[in-house]
Amino acid sequence: EPHTHPDLSAQLYSWVDVSGFTHRDATGVFDALSSAVREAEPGEWIYAFGLDFMLTDGLGVWNRERLDAIAPDNPLVVLIQSMHTAFANSAALGGSGVEESTPDPGGGGVYVRDARGRLTGRVEEMPAIVTLMARALPDEAEFGLLLAEQYRRYGEVGITTVGMAGTFLGGGDFVQYRDMAASGSVPLRMVAYMRHEEALRSGWRPDQPESDLFRVAGVKLWYDGSPYTGTMLLDEPYLDSELCCCTLGIETGSSGRANYDPSDLEELLGELDLAGWQVLTHAQGDRACRETIDLYERVLGRRAGGERHRWRVEHCALITDDDLRRAAKLGVSPSFHVDHVRWYGPELRESILGPDRAGRLMPLRSALDHGHRVSLHADSPMYPPGPLRLAGTAASRRTRHGDQLGASQAISVRDAMRSVTIDAAWQLGMDDQLGSIRVGKLADFTVLERNPLEVGPTELESIEVVGTWLNGAPVV
C-alpha cells in the first residue's frame, strides 16, 4: 500500500462512526451523533468521522446551525469521508480559536464564510481542519495503542509494507514510529513521506534507514483537493447539479483551486530536489495534473545527471493521455486512487463530472500503454485498506452498483496484481528487496486461499487472506 495515513487512520477510526459504509441513511448518522452527545459530559469535545453525501441517503445540508442543534452543550466536529471538509458547531469553532476575524491559514485551508462574513461552520482542507483537531490528539501511550490496532488492520488484508503519505500529527511522531519499529513489535514495514515544512526544518534525512522496518524517503505535497469538496482543480467547471451546489456546497461555475502559487511551488520543489527528497504530489483534476507535471519538468529538467528520483503524482483522477506521456518521459510515475471508481463512480458520472470526464477517470490502461509502472492505493482512512479490492476494481471497472465506468481503462488481473506488489514496491524504492518472491529478497509474503491469476476481476476481492508474513514470520 504505497499511499496511506496510519496516523489519521489510527485516530479517526476511534471517533464516532458516521460513515456511509456503516449508515445507509441519515437516521443512523443522527442516532450515532445523538448517542455520543447523550454519553458526553457538558463541554466534552465530540469528534465524528466519515460523513458521506454519496453513500448515505437524506443527509441534507450541513452547517454550524445544524451542529449547534445536535450538540448545544458540546463542541462537535464532523469530518467527511474524503477528509477534505469538516463541519464544526459554534462551540468547536470558538474552542479552536477560530473567529470571524481569523485569517485562513494558507496552503488551501479555508474557514468558509457566508456573504456577511459569518463563519458557516464548514472548514476546507487540512491546513484549516487540523486547527479543529487539537483537542482530539491522543497522548503517546494511547496513540501507540491506536497505531498498533491500525497496523493489525493492514496485516489482516495482506499488507506487509506501507507508504505513509504525509503526516498530520506532527513530525515528532516519527520518533514514535521509529522506536516502535526498532522494538520489533511492529508487524509491517513503513516508508514515510513528510510534509515539506517538517522535511526542511527537521533533522531527518532521506533514505537513511532508521531500522529494518522504518525509513524516511520523501515529501508529500498537495497541489489541489477533493472532488467532493469542490477543490479538485479542473479545466472545465463542475456540473451545475443539485448534489454539487446544494449538498456538497460547490459554487456554480467553480473549477476548483490550487493550493499553491506555481512559482512558489517550483522554488520549493527545487529545494527538495537539491536535498535529495523523493516527492509525491497530490493532484486530482486534469488541470492540477498538468500543472504538477509542468513544475516537475522545470525542476527535473535542471538536473545534470539521470540519477534515480522516482517522483510520483498521487491519485491522478483525470490525468490526460498527453500528461501521462510527458510524465513517462520524465520518469515520474502515477499512483491511482481507483476506489473512486467503485464507491463514487455513479455520482461522478451523473452529478459531479458528467459521463465524458467520468469515463476517463483513473486511466490505468493509458498509463500502462505509455510504459508506466503504476500502483493502486486506498488512501486509508478515506477508504478501508484492501489491495485485492483495489486490484479487482482496476481490472473490472465496476462501481458499487455493478455497472462499468470507463471500461476501456480496465487492465488485466496480472497487471492489477503487479500494481499492488512489485510495481508499488518500485515506487517506494524497495523493489530490490520487496514485491516479488526471489532468492535474496526479504521474506515478506501474503498467503491467499486462491491464486488471483486464476480468477476473474470481480472475484479478486472475495479471495481470503490466509496469512501475512514479515521477515519469514507470521504476523497475522
Helices and strands as residue ranges (DSSP letters): H 6-12, E 16-17, H 26-39, E 46-51, H 64-70, E 76-80, E 85-88, H 90-95, E 110-113, E 119-124, H 126-132, G 134-136, H 140-156, E 161-165, H 173-182, E 189-195, H 196-201, E 214-222, H 242-242, I 243-247, H 262-274, E 278-283, H 286-300, E 312-315, H 321-330, E 333-336, H 339-347, I 348-352, H 355-359, H 364-369, E 375-376, H 387-396, G 407-409, H 413-418, H 422-427, E 445-448, G 452-454, G 457-462, E 465-470, E 473-474
